[in-house]
Amino acid sequence: MEPKQQKFSIGYFIVTLIAIFVIQSVFFAPHAENLSYSEFKTLARKGKVSNLTLDKQVITGTLAADGLEGLLAKEKLEELKRRIGTS
């Protein structure tokens, strides 16, 4: 009796790639956080915001992960740390 040979299927490969992209987009995508305009101005003045993009109604940027103590309210700072997983 011959041992069964498993055939490679391109379908399995495509499904695996799609699964990898979905997992990556859920777990490793940048997370958006809404800040008040006054909080944003404070952070921008202190140099904690980079990659700014100005739109008609929305301002987006990248927030530095360190040195935020004293610049944001304690509740907001704890929420940000919880979302990004730092202590």
Residue, then its C-alpha position, 0 to 999 in steps of 0.5 A: m500500500e502506498p503512503k498518502q501524499q498530501k498535495f499543496s494547494i494554492g487555496y491554503f496559501i491564500v487563506t493563510l495570507i489573508a488570515i495573517f493580514v487580518i491578524q496584523s491589522v487588528f493587533f498591530a495597526p495604529h490606534a486612534e485616540n481623540l484628544s481635546y484641542s487644548e490637550f493637543k495644543t499642550l502636547a504640540r507645544k512640548g514637542k510630543v506630537s509628530n507627523l502632523t496632518l491638518d484637515k478641514q475638521v481633523i488634526t492627526g499626528t503621532l503621539a510620543a509614548d514617553g514624557l506625558e506625565g504632567l501634560l495630560a490628565k491622570e485618567k487620560l494618561e492611564e487610558l492611553k497606557r492601557r490601550i498601548g500596553t505600557s506601564 
